[in-house]
């Protein structure tokens, strides 16, 4: 019998408290909105962001691999790939890339690369690669063929001129002596 009274009391309390909870939650939300948009809230946020708490939060995020844990599902679903593809297709990205290329940054990077021994190691490695040596060899054969064609053409013309000159000389002298 006791449990019946308790159950009835709970049901009656629920009927009474639900509207109170709705009104209370609306009041709490309205009050929270008012506090959050106040000058006091802005001042508190500015102080929090300027203080050591942000550094501690950043260290905690790094220590607990929070970024990796947050990003991993995006990588697995392909959402990160889509985000990167959308970013690359954006006119904003194109504008930023053009600004970077037009800036002194590229000149500084090129100057550093030219001063770096690592660049010349890379150039040597590329120059030794089979595809580059094959291309150079093929180009060398093409150049040699072109040179041979020019020499052949000039030697044919030289032969023709020499032969013509010899014929003219013999015609003037009355032909070749047949002795």
C-alpha positions as CSV (number, residue, x, y, z in Angstrom):
1,X,0.0,0.0,0.0
2,X,2.9,2.3,0.8
3,X,4.3,2.0,-2.7
4,X,0.9,2.9,-4.2
5,X,0.9,6.1,-2.3
6,X,4.5,6.8,-3.2
7,X,3.8,6.2,-6.9
8,X,0.7,8.4,-6.8
9,X,2.7,11.1,-5.1
10,X,5.4,11.0,-7.7
11,X,2.8,11.1,-10.5
12,X,1.1,14.2,-8.9
13,X,4.5,15.8,-8.3
14,X,5.4,15.2,-12.0
15,X,2.2,16.8,-13.1
16,X,2.9,19.8,-11.0
17,X,6.7,20.0,-11.6
18,X,6.8,19.6,-15.4
19,X,5.3,23.1,-16.1
20,X,7.5,24.6,-13.3
21,X,10.6,23.0,-14.9
22,X,9.6,24.4,-18.3
23,X,9.1,27.8,-17.0
24,X,12.3,27.6,-14.9
25,X,14.4,26.3,-17.8
26,X,13.2,29.1,-20.0
27,X,14.0,31.6,-17.3
28,X,17.4,30.1,-16.8
29,X,18.1,30.2,-20.6
30,X,16.9,33.8,-20.8
31,X,19.0,34.8,-17.8
32,X,22.1,33.0,-19.2
33,X,21.7,34.8,-22.5
34,X,21.5,38.1,-20.7
35,X,24.6,37.4,-18.7
36,X,26.6,36.0,-21.7
37,X,25.9,39.1,-23.8
38,X,26.9,41.5,-21.0
39,X,30.0,43.6,-20.7
40,X,31.0,41.6,-17.6
41,X,31.0,38.4,-19.6
42,X,33.1,40.0,-22.3
43,X,35.6,41.3,-19.7
44,X,35.8,37.9,-18.1
45,X,36.4,36.1,-21.4
46,X,39.1,38.6,-22.4
47,X,40.8,38.0,-19.0
48,X,40.5,34.3,-19.4
49,X,42.0,34.3,-22.9
50,X,44.9,36.6,-21.8
51,X,45.7,34.5,-18.8
52,X,47.6,31.2,-18.3
53,X,44.4,29.1,-18.5
54,X,44.6,29.1,-22.3
55,X,48.2,27.9,-22.2
56,X,47.2,25.1,-19.8
57,X,44.3,24.2,-22.1
58,X,46.6,24.1,-25.1
59,X,49.1,21.9,-23.2
60,X,46.3,19.6,-22.1
61,X,45.0,19.3,-25.7
62,X,48.5,18.3,-26.9
63,X,49.2,15.9,-24.0
64,X,45.9,14.1,-24.4
65,X,46.1,13.9,-28.3
66,X,42.7,15.8,-28.5
67,X,43.3,17.0,-32.0
68,X,44.1,13.6,-33.3
69,X,41.0,12.2,-31.5
70,X,38.8,14.9,-33.0
71,X,40.2,14.7,-36.5
72,X,40.4,10.9,-36.8
73,X,36.7,10.4,-37.5
74,X,36.8,13.1,-40.2
75,X,39.8,11.3,-41.8
76,X,38.0,7.9,-41.7
77,X,34.7,9.2,-43.2
78,X,36.5,11.2,-45.9
79,X,35.1,14.5,-44.5
80,X,38.7,15.8,-44.2
81,X,39.5,14.9,-47.8
82,X,36.3,16.8,-48.9
83,X,37.2,19.8,-46.8
84,X,40.7,20.0,-48.3
85,X,39.3,19.5,-51.8
86,X,36.8,22.3,-51.2
87,X,39.5,24.5,-49.8
88,X,41.7,24.0,-52.8
89,X,38.9,24.8,-55.2
90,X,38.0,28.0,-53.3
91,X,38.8,31.4,-54.9
92,X,40.1,32.4,-51.5
93,X,42.8,29.8,-51.7
94,X,43.7,30.9,-55.2
95,X,44.0,34.5,-54.1
96,X,46.1,33.6,-51.1
97,X,48.4,31.5,-53.3
98,X,48.8,34.4,-55.8
99,X,49.6,36.7,-52.9
100,X,52.3,34.3,-51.5
101,X,53.9,33.9,-55.0
102,X,53.9,37.7,-55.5
103,X,55.4,38.3,-52.0
104,X,59.0,38.4,-51.1
105,X,58.5,35.0,-49.4
106,X,59.1,33.1,-52.6
107,X,62.3,35.0,-53.3
108,X,63.6,34.3,-49.8
109,X,62.8,30.6,-50.2
110,X,64.5,30.4,-53.5
111,X,67.6,32.2,-52.2
112,X,67.8,29.8,-49.2
113,X,67.4,26.8,-51.5
114,X,70.2,28.0,-53.8
115,X,72.4,28.4,-50.8
116,X,71.6,25.0,-49.4
117,X,73.7,22.0,-50.0
118,X,70.6,19.9,-49.8
119,X,69.2,21.4,-53.0
120,X,72.3,20.4,-54.9
121,X,72.2,16.9,-53.4
122,X,68.6,16.7,-54.7
123,X,69.6,18.0,-58.1
124,X,72.4,15.4,-58.3
125,X,69.9,12.6,-57.3
126,X,67.4,13.7,-59.9
127,X,70.2,14.0,-62.6
128,X,71.2,10.4,-61.8
129,X,67.7,9.0,-62.0
130,X,67.2,6.5,-64.9
131,X,64.4,8.5,-66.4
132,X,66.4,11.7,-66.6
133,X,69.5,10.0,-68.0
134,X,67.4,8.2,-70.6
135,X,65.8,11.5,-71.6
136,X,69.3,13.2,-71.8
137,X,70.6,10.2,-73.9
138,X,67.6,10.4,-76.2
139,X,68.1,14.2,-76.6
140,X,71.8,13.6,-77.2
141,X,71.0,11.1,-80.0
142,X,68.5,13.6,-81.5
143,X,71.1,16.3,-81.4
144,X,73.7,14.1,-82.9
145,X,71.3,13.1,-85.7
146,X,70.5,16.7,-86.4
147,X,74.2,17.5,-86.5
148,X,74.9,14.6,-88.8
149,X,72.1,15.7,-91.1
150,X,73.6,19.2,-91.3
151,X,77.1,17.9,-92.0
152,X,75.7,15.4,-94.6
153,X,73.8,18.2,-96.4
154,X,76.7,20.5,-96.4
155,X,79.1,17.8,-97.6
156,X,76.7,17.0,-100.5
157,X,76.6,20.7,-101.5
158,X,80.4,20.9,-101.2
159,X,80.8,17.8,-103.4
160,X,78.4,19.3,-106.0
161,X,80.3,22.6,-106.0
162,X,83.7,20.8,-106.2
163,X,82.5,18.6,-109.0
164,X,81.0,21.6,-110.9
165,X,84.3,23.5,-110.5
166,X,86.3,20.6,-111.8
167,X,84.1,20.2,-114.8
168,X,84.4,23.9,-115.6
169,X,88.2,23.8,-115.3
170,X,88.3,20.8,-117.8
171,X,85.9,22.4,-120.2
172,X,88.2,25.5,-120.3
173,X,91.3,23.4,-120.9
174,X,89.7,21.3,-123.6
175,X,88.9,18.2,-121.6
176,X,91.0,15.7,-119.9
177,X,94.2,14.4,-121.5
178,X,93.5,10.8,-122.3
179,X,97.1,9.6,-122.5
